[in-house]
Amino acid sequence: MQPFNMHLAGENGIFITLHMTQKLRIALLQVDLFWEDIQKNTELFNKKIKEIPQEVDLIILPEMFSTGFSMNAQNLAEPVEGPTYQWMLKTAAERNTAMTGSIIVAENGNFYNRLYFVYPDGTSQKYDKRHTFTLAKENDTYASGKERLIVNYKGWRICPLVCYDLRFPVWARNTEDYDLLIYVANWPAARVAAWDTLLKARAIENMSYCIGVNRVGKDGNDLQYVGHSATYDCLGKMISEAHDAVEFTEVVELDKQHLQDTRSQLKFLQDRDKFKVLPD
């Protein structure tokens, strides 16, 4: 079958972008979060996920999707494998899809902005946000992660990162030949131009698909968010629709053959610098 692209607009404002060759179908959920209200956000995502077309391989939620980007960890943090994590497991199993997004977790006397990658079989992996956002004093509340995560899922190698990590290209450098780079975020409108530019740059420099999922609306600190969730291919071409400042769900289908063919033709990754990230 020759590749072709199709954009479908369905009920409930769901946009579907199909690239009919292969292989990984991913749902991006850009929403207006309820401030520090885990129950309402869970109900919101139950509704949004129910409306996703049945056949998806991965659902991506924003950063701190159960609370918004809050420093109130003392009151909002959940234990390891707490209720929201259990909700992710249940939802992934019911939909037969993987899910990822970050929540507030307490472990061993520390708070973490922790991303979970949950598989439909009930297993999971985690990544703690490496670069805590000092401008918002996130570093005063949350401990920094030490290790990067590479997920192996359905033949794809995926590197999931969190928001402020986007500004640090060394941490994202594609030294493991991953296929997909993901950023979940609460990235404010005031600096959304940087978000747009850096997502595209990360895709180009790492010769990887790059997806960023951001929120919309206003949070409890009166910060405005305009989304700009997007998917870029390994040459920096946007392959998703542009949805600014509104809630939306979009399904994109990534084509691994396109990625492999492009890397084979343009061998830029072979010329990358070799280095090690030193511990703090």
C-alpha positions in Angstrom: 0.0 0.0 0.0 1.3 3.4 -0.9 1.4 5.9 1.9 -1.3 8.6 2.0 -2.5 11.1 4.6 -6.0 11.7 5.7 -7.5 14.3 8.2 -10.9 13.4 9.6 -13.0 15.6 11.8 -15.5 13.6 13.9 -17.9 14.2 16.7 -16.9 15.8 20.0 -14.2 17.8 18.3 -11.9 14.8 17.8 -9.4 15.2 14.9 -7.8 12.1 13.4 -4.6 12.3 11.3 -4.0 9.1 9.5 -0.8 8.1 7.7 -1.9 4.8 6.2 1.3 2.9 6.0 2.3 2.0 9.6 2.6 1.7 12.6 2.1 3.4 15.9 -1.2 5.2 16.6 -1.0 7.8 19.4 -3.7 9.9 21.0 -2.7 13.4 22.1 -5.0 14.9 24.8 -4.8 18.7 25.2 -7.2 19.7 28.0 -8.1 22.5 30.5 -7.1 21.0 33.8 -9.0 21.5 37.1 -6.7 23.1 39.6 -5.6 20.7 42.3 -8.7 18.5 41.9 -7.7 14.9 41.3 -11.2 13.6 41.1 -12.5 16.1 38.6 -9.4 15.6 36.4 -9.9 11.8 36.5 -13.5 12.3 35.5 -12.4 14.6 32.7 -10.0 12.1 31.3 -12.4 9.3 31.6 -14.7 11.3 29.3 -12.0 12.3 26.9 -10.5 8.8 26.7 -13.9 7.3 26.1 -14.3 9.5 23.0 -11.0 8.4 21.5 -11.4 6.1 18.4 -11.0 2.5 19.5 -7.7 1.6 17.8 -4.8 3.5 19.5 -1.5 2.2 20.8 -0.6 5.0 23.2 -2.4 7.8 25.0 -0.4 10.9 26.1 -1.6 13.1 28.9 0.0 16.4 30.0 2.4 17.1 32.9 0.8 16.8 36.4 -2.4 15.8 34.6 -4.3 15.1 37.8 -3.6 18.4 39.5 -2.1 21.1 37.3 1.4 22.3 37.8 1.2 22.8 41.6 3.8 23.2 44.3 1.3 22.0 46.9 2.9 18.6 47.0 2.4 18.3 50.7 -1.4 18.0 50.2 -1.5 16.5 46.7 1.2 13.9 46.5 0.1 10.3 46.1 2.1 7.3 47.4 4.0 5.1 45.0 1.5 3.2 42.9 -1.3 5.3 44.4 -4.9 5.9 43.2 -4.0 7.8 40.0 -1.4 5.3 39.0 -4.0 2.5 39.6 -6.5 4.5 37.4 -3.9 4.5 34.7 -3.4 0.8 35.0 -7.1 0.2 34.8 -7.7 2.5 31.9 -4.8 1.0 29.9 -6.1 -2.5 30.4 -9.7 -1.5 29.5 -8.6 0.3 26.3 -5.8 -2.2 25.5 -3.4 0.7 25.1 -0.3 2.2 26.8 -0.7 5.5 28.7 1.8 8.1 29.8 1.7 11.4 31.7 3.2 12.8 35.0 1.7 13.1 38.5 2.9 14.2 41.9 4.3 11.3 43.9 5.8 11.0 47.4 8.6 8.4 48.0 11.2 8.0 50.7 10.7 11.5 52.1 10.9 13.2 48.7 8.3 14.5 46.3 8.7 13.8 42.5 7.1 15.1 39.3 6.9 11.5 38.1 6.0 10.3 34.6 4.6 6.8 34.4 4.5 4.8 31.2 1.8 2.2 31.8 1.4 -0.9 29.6 -2.0 -2.6 28.9 -0.7 -5.8 30.5 -0.5 -4.1 33.9 3.3 -3.4 34.0 4.8 0.1 34.0 8.0 2.1 34.0 8.7 5.5 35.5 10.8 8.6 34.9 11.3 11.4 37.4 11.6 14.9 35.8 15.3 15.7 35.6 15.2 19.5 35.2 12.9 21.0 37.9 11.7 24.5 36.9 13.7 26.9 39.1 11.8 29.9 37.8 8.7 28.5 39.6 10.8 27.2 42.5 9.9 23.6 41.5 13.4 22.7 42.7 12.4 23.7 46.3 9.6 21.2 46.4 10.5 18.3 44.1 13.6 16.2 43.9 15.3 15.9 40.6 15.4 12.6 38.6 18.8 11.0 37.9 18.1 8.6 35.1 16.6 8.8 31.6 14.1 6.3 30.5 14.0 4.4 27.2 10.8 2.5 26.7 10.6 -0.5 24.3 7.0 -0.8 23.1 5.6 -2.6 20.0 9.0 -2.4 18.3 9.5 1.3 19.0 12.1 2.8 21.3 10.5 5.8 23.1 12.1 8.5 25.3 9.5 10.3 27.5 10.6 13.5 29.1 8.8 16.3 31.1 8.2 20.0 30.2 11.4 22.0 31.3 13.5 19.1 30.1 12.8 20.4 26.6 15.3 23.3 27.1 18.2 20.9 27.6 19.3 19.2 24.4 22.1 17.2 26.0 19.7 15.3 28.2 17.5 14.5 25.1 20.4 13.6 22.8 19.7 10.5 20.8 22.5 8.2 21.9 20.3 5.1 22.1 18.8 5.3 18.6 15.3 5.9 20.0 12.5 6.4 17.5 10.1 8.8 19.4 10.8 11.6 21.8 7.8 12.7 24.0 7.4 15.8 26.1 4.4 16.1 28.5 4.0 19.7 29.7 2.4 22.6 31.5 4.1 25.2 29.3 2.7 28.7 29.7 1.5 31.0 26.9 4.2 33.6 27.6 6.9 31.4 26.3 5.0 29.2 23.8 7.3 30.4 21.0 10.1 28.6 22.7 8.0 25.5 23.0 7.2 25.5 19.3 10.8 26.1 18.3 12.4 23.6 20.6 10.0 20.7 19.8 10.9 21.1 16.2 14.6 21.4 16.9 14.6 18.2 19.1 13.0 16.3 16.2 15.5 17.5 13.7 18.7 17.2 15.8 17.8 13.7 17.0 16.3 12.4 13.7 13.3 11.2 15.7 9.6 11.7 15.8 8.9 14.3 18.5 5.6 14.8 20.3 4.7 17.5 22.8 1.5 17.5 24.7 0.6 20.7 26.6 -2.5 21.9 28.5 -4.8 24.9 27.8 -6.7 27.3 30.1 -5.7 29.1 33.3 -4.3 27.5 36.4 -4.5 28.5 40.1 -1.5 30.8 39.8 -3.3 32.8 37.0 -0.9 31.5 34.4 -2.4 31.1 30.9 -1.8 28.1 28.7 -2.5 27.9 24.9 -1.6 24.3 24.1 0.3 24.1 20.8 0.5 20.3 21.3 2.2 18.9 18.2 3.9 16.0 16.4 7.0 16.4 14.2 8.7 13.9 12.0 12.5 13.4 11.9 13.0 16.3 9.5 11.0 18.7 11.6 7.8 18.6 9.5 4.6 19.0 11.6 2.4 16.0 10.9 -0.4 16.9 13.3 -3.1 19.6 13.0 -2.5 23.0 14.8 -4.9 23.4 17.7 -4.2 26.6 19.7 -5.8 27.5 23.0 -8.7 25.0 22.8 -9.2 21.5 24.1 -8.8 18.8 21.5 -8.0 15.1 21.0 -6.0 14.1 18.0 -4.8 10.7 16.9 -1.6 10.6 14.8 -0.1 7.6 13.2 3.7 7.4 13.0 5.4 5.5 10.2 8.6 3.7 11.3 9.5 2.8 7.7 9.6 6.6 6.9 11.9 7.1 9.9 14.2 4.2 8.9 14.3 5.3 5.2 15.2 8.9 6.2 17.9 7.8 8.6 19.4 5.5 6.0 19.5 8.2 3.4 20.6 11.0 5.7 23.1 9.5 8.1 23.4 12.5 10.4 23.2 10.5 13.6 26.4 8.7 12.6 28.2 12.0 13.0 26.9 12.8 16.5 29.3 13.7 19.3 30.1 11.1 21.9 29.8 12.2 25.6 28.6 11.2 29.0 26.2 13.1 31.3 28.0 13.3 34.6 26.1 12.8 37.9 25.3 15.8 40.0 
